[in-house]
Amino acid sequence: MPATGAALAAALPDLARLRAEVFRAFPYLYEGDPAYEERYLHTYLAAPGAFVALALAGGRVVGASTALPLIGEMPEVRRPFEQSAEFRPGEVLYLGESVLLPEYRGRGAGHRFFDLREAHARALGLPVTAFCAVQRPQDHPARPADYRPLDAFWRARGYEERPDLQTTMSWPDVGEPGGEETPKPMRFWVRREG
């Protein structure tokens, strides 16, 4: 369900803990801090055109999905589109993230999150939706033997992987000495309406 205003503000602590928990797993391996996450999520309370959907089970937040017009995003996210002759940043809805506890996966929530955010893009008159995903090597030592990337799911939703649209984001990896932030390569996936 979409969440705004007081309902979203009340859910921020749970959402921050959820993000830190889900992003701890491969491929993100994010050594997250719920307090930092909660501060970051306040963006979605104030930014024009921001969107958050929550998945609830028994009144508990078990999943969430976010989006924000690209022009309101941080420079690392905007830059590849600003430097591309193909896109106008003002036409793009950036799909921040979808997080869902493992026990609730495989029940359609991922598709629902995309449906809701793509409908939000249409409501805002934005013909392009895009997101980025971390690039980890195939032989990464923390890669689980049964890991399945989401590439096929994203392609089935109409997204195209764009090696020409890349950026870098930094965060501390799980188990990294001293909790130092290190840069991670991120690649964009893009879908255009029509």
Buried (B, 14 or more C-beta within 10 A) or exposed (E): EBBEEEEBBEBBBBBBBBBBBBBBBEBBBBBBBBEEBBEBBEBBBEBEBBBBBBBBEEEEBBBBBBBBBBBBBEEBBBBBBEEBEEBBBEBBBBBBBBBBBEEEEEEEBBEBBBEBBBEBBEEBEBBBBBBBBBEBEEEEEEBEEEEEEBEEEBEEBBBEEBEEBBBEBEBBBBEEEEEEEEEBEBBBBBBBEE
